[in-house]
């Protein structure tokens, strides 16, 4: 028992965070506010891919339909994004769409991405482009995907095609979205045996390292990352899927944060059932997680690539906590981290629109609601968070005197010892 307790103390010490001092001032000049979508989740009309195959095989998953049809409504959706006052628009350039067969380029789809990127720039938004967001072409699936060494070469050919086409637009590049979950999804969908997960990881590491060098040959000033999703205190283990193997091949650290865990809040375990809307949010956990990554990757600026809140089919939360509350509360704790000296350079809200959450339309993350299953017109309905985000970007910060709606969590696992000893103070946001 004593040994187990000593091990627990040693683990929690890794995540020990000093209690924050009071903050002053707004967000730094040049801080990037953004919003995003992803190809498979929002575009609709998706070509043959690993995920179209999985949905054909897994009848328990909701039909894909055509999602929010971003593919044909991107012009108006980009106008919605620009009206938020954001600096960055994130999406993925889909390999399955551009190269439906090895060596065969679908130029109609290339022209779609050409216009998409050009319109982002015309609206004053910097493109953030992911080169892989869980989906790959059907022909890649047929050749064994990342179990096959050939896939590394094929993906690098695709990546170079995309980079050469859009590098002039000062793109923020993301090679692989959430590598640990990419691998996990391939295992869950029976495309990969658990014993083969290390092989896929090694191939993603090789592909990222070579892509980083390729991107910098084309554009020496490029900013490149591979974003990671924070899940639990086990993240140092999950990060080994890619992040910890490539620290010398990152220009910034991309972080996705939705949830955390504390002694009184184990609702995060419901993530395994996909009931994201039932998870009790802990916005202060982001503060502790930022400190953790800052310690583990000193010198790397951090960009929060995804953060948001889920509702159950768009219904209000039972406790009255709204998406606008979540948005402001997370911004409060980001500001506190910045005041502690952590170089946080940007924040993207996930997502602009409701989309397909890898098997279901029930979890809703959109600033704009889209009722895919019940509304053939796919009308975009603004949530209350639209006005909140506009106010945040206009001010480059929160209203003076703002205090988080959600109080700090007792015994937050990312900073267990410090938050069991005392809760972080929440002084009003300074004017």
N, C-alpha and C positions, 0 to 999 in steps of 0.2 A: 504494500500500500504506500509506504514512504517513497519507494522508487517511482511508482506511478504518479504520485503528487509532484515529485521533483521533475519528472518529464513534462507534466502539465505546466509547471512554472516556467520551464525552459522554453516551451512552445509559445506561451503567452508573452514571454519577454520579447520574442521576435516582433510582436505587434504592439509593444508598449508605446503609447503616445503621450507626451506631456500635455497637460491641460492647456488649452489655448489662452493666450492673452487677448485683451480687447482689441478690436480692429478699428481702423480709421480710414476714411476716404472711400471712393468708389472703386470700380474695377479699373485695371490699368488701361491706359490709352493703347489702342491696338488689340485689345482682347477681342477674340473672334466669337461671335454668336452664330450658330448655325442650326440647320434642320435637315432631316434626311428621309429617304426612302430606300428600298432595295429592289433589285430587278425582279426576282421571283415573287417576292411578297406583294408587290404593287403594280407591276407592269401589265400582268395578264397576257393572254394570247401567247403562252410560253411554248417554245419549241421543245423537241425531244431532249430529255435530260435525265440525270439520275432521279430528280425529284418528281418529274412526271411519271417515271417508271414506278417509284415508290407509291405514289397515290393510286396508280392503277392496281397495285398489289394489295394495298392496305385499305380495305373497305371501311374500317372504323374511322378513318380520317374524313373530314368534311370535303365535299367536292371543291375543286379549285375554282371552277367557273372561269371568270376572267378578272378576278380580283378587282382592284379599284380602277383598272384600265388606264393606268398612268401612261402606258405606251401610246395611247391616242389622245390623252387629255393633258399631256405634260405642259403644253403652252399655258393653259389657264392655271395649272397647278404651280408652275414656276412664278406666275404673277401673284398667286396667294403667298408663296414663300417670300417673295420680294417685299410684299406688303407688310410682312412681319418685321422688316428692318434688319434682317439677318445678313451676315457677311459671307457665309459659307453654305453651299448646298451639297449634300452628300448623296451619292447613289452608287450603284455598281454597274460596270460595263460587263454585260453577260456574255461569257465565252460561247454558251450554247446558241445565242442569238447571232453572234458575229461569224462563227465557224461551225455551221450545222453538220459538216462532214470534214474530215481532215483535209486541210489545204483548200477547202472551198469557202470563199468569203461571200457572205450575203450582203451585197452592197446596199440594198434597200435598208437593212438594219444599221449598217455603218452610217448611212446618211441620217438616220434617226438620231444616233448618238452625236453625230456632227452638229445637228441642229440643237439638240438638247444642251450640249456644252456651250455652244455659241450663245444661246439664250440665257444661260446662267450668267455668262460674262456680261452680256448686254444689260442684264438686270442688276449688275454690280455685285454679283455673288461669285466668290472664288470656288471653283469645283473641287470637291473631295471625291476621288474616284477609287472605289474598291475593285480590285482585279479578280477577286474570288469571294463570293458570299454564299457558301454552302452548295451552290449548284455548279454542275459541269455537264458538258454535252453527253448525249446518249452514246455516241461512239467512244467517248472516253470511258464511260461506265462499262461498255462492252469489252474494252481491252484491260479491264481490271482496275481502272482508275489509278489511285496512287500506290497500289501494289506493284504496278508496272513502271519500271524506270523510264520507259518511253514517255510517260505522261509528264515528267519533269520537262523534257525537251519540248513537247507539244505546248505545254502551258507557257513556257518561256517565249516561244514563237508568237503566241497570241498576245502575251503581255508586251512584248517589244512593238508589235503592230499598234497596240493601243497607245503606248507611251509616246512613240514617234508622232502619232497623230494629234495628241492633245498636250504635249509637254509645254508648248508655247504659252499656255493659259495659266501658268503658275499653279499647277495642280498640287493639292495635298494628296499624296498617294498612300493607299492602303493595299498591301499585297494580299494577305489572307485575313478574312474576318473571323475572329474567335476560333483559332485553330483547334483548341481542345474540344469545342462543341462540334466543329466540322467532323473531327474524328469520331466523337461520340455518336453523332447522327448516322454516320456510315455504319457503325457497329449496330445501333438500334434498328436500322433498316436492313440489316443482314447482308450488306454489301462488303463487310469487313469483319473478320473474326477478331475477337478481343486480343488474341495473341498476335495479330497483325498490326495492332494500333501503333506500336513503336516503329514499324516500318513506314507507315504513312507519315508519322511525325518526322522521321529522318528525311523523307522526300520533301515535305513542306519546308523543312529547314534549308535543304539544299536549294530549293526553288527560290525561297526568299533571299538567301544570300546572293545568289547569282542575279536575281532581279534587281536587288539594291545596286549592285555594281553596274548593271546595264542601264538603269535609270540615270545614274550619275554620270555615265559616259555621254548620255544624250543631253542631260541638263545637270550641270555641276551643282547648281543651287537648289535642286529639288529637295522636297521634304517627304520622307518615306517612313512608313511604320507598318506594323501588323498589330491590329488592336486585340485586346484581351478582355474577357468578361470576368468581373469579380463575382465570385459565388460564395466562398466561405474562407475560413482561415487556411484551408487546404490549397488556396490559390498558388502558393509557391510550388506545389506539386503540379497543378494544372498548367502553370506557366511554362513548364518544361516541354510542353507540346511544341512550342516554338520560341516564345519570348526570351526565356533565359539562355537559349542557345545562340541568340543573334544580337546581343547588346551592342556589339561593334558595328552592326548594320542597321541601326535605327537613328533617325534624325529627331524623332519625337516619340513619346510613348502614348499610344492610343488606348484609352481606358473606357470600358462600358460598365456602368454601375446602375443597378436597379434595386438591389436587395441586400440585406445583411441579417445578422442573427445576434440575439442577446439572450441573457439568462431567462428573461421573461417573455421572449418572443421566438418561438420555434416554428412560426408559420412559414418560414422560408422553405421548409421541407416539402411544402405543397407544390413547389416548382416541378417536382417529378410527376405530378398529375396534370400539369398544364393549367392549374387554376391560379393563374398569376394574380387575379383580382382579389383573392382571399389572403394574400401575403401582406402582413403588416409592414408598411414602409418605415425605414429608419434613415431619414436624410442625413443625420449626423454621422452615420457610418461612412458616408463618402469622405468626410473630413479625415477620419482615421485611416481609410484606405489610401487617400492621397499621401498621407504621411508615410505609410508603409512602402508604397512604390517609390516615393522620393528617397527613402533610405536604401532601398534595394537597387535603385538605378540612379544614383546621384549624377547630376549634370544633364540628365535628359529632361527637356520640357515635357509637360503632360497636357494632352488634349483629351477632354472627355467627349468621346465620339458618339456614345449613346447614353442617354438617361431619359427616363420617362415613367409614367404610371399607367397601369392597366385598370380598366373598368370591365364589368361583366356585361357584355353586349351593349355598352353605352349607358347602362343604368347608373344612377348616383351611388356612391359608396354609402354603406349603411351608417357609418360614423360621420358622414357629412364632409369628410376630407376630400377636397376637389383637386383636379389636375393642376389648377392654378396655384393651390396651396403647395403641392409637391414641387412645382417649378420654382416658386419663390424660396421654399425651404432649402432646396438643394443649392440654389444660387447663394443663399446666406452662408452655407458651410463651405462652398468653394471660395467665397470671399475671405472667410476666416483662414483657410489654408494659404491663400495668396499672402495675407498679412503676416503669416508665419514664415514667409520666405520661400514657399513652394512655387515653382515656375509653372503655373497653369496658364496655358496660352489660349484655350478655347473651349467651347461647350456647344454640343449639338443636342437639340431635343429630338427624341425618338417618339413619334415620327410625325411627318406632316399629315399623313392620312392613315386611317385604319387600313389594315392589310391582312394578308394571309399569314397567320402565325404558325406555319409549319404543321398544318393539320387541322386548323380551326380558325373560324372567324369570330369566335366568342371573346377572346381577349382583345380589348380595344385600346390602342395606344395613340391614336391620332389626335392632333390638334383640331383636325377636321374629321367629323364622323362620316363614314361611308357605309351604308347598309347593303352590303354586297348580296346577301341572301334574300332580302325582301324588297329591294328597290331596284328595278331594272334600269332606272335612269342614272343610278350611281351618283346622285346629287351629293355634293359636299356641304355638310352642315357645320358651321364653326362652333366649337365648344367655348366655354368661358375662358379657357386658357389662351385663346388667340389674343384677346385684349391684354391679358397679363404679360404675354411674351412681348407684344409690341411695346408695352410700357417699360419692360426690362431692357430691351435693346435701345430704346429712345434715351433712357437715363444712363445707359451703360452701368446699370446697377439697380438696387432696390429702393423703394421709397424710404426717406429718412425715418428712423424709429422702428423699422420693421423688426418684429420678433417672430421666430419660427412658430408655426401653428403646432407642429409635432414636436413635443419635448424630446430632449436627448434620452437615449436608451441606457438603462442601468446595466452594467456588465456587458457592454458591447464587445462581441468576440474579436473584432479587429484591434481592440485596445483594452483587453480584458482587465488587466491590473489597474490601470489608471481610472477606468470608468466604474469599476467596483468600489474603488476608494472614494471617488467623488464624481458627481455628474459635471460635465462641462458647463460652464456658465454661458448664458445666452444674452449678452448685452444687446440693446437695440442697435440695429444697423445705423451707422453714422451718416449724417447728412453731408 
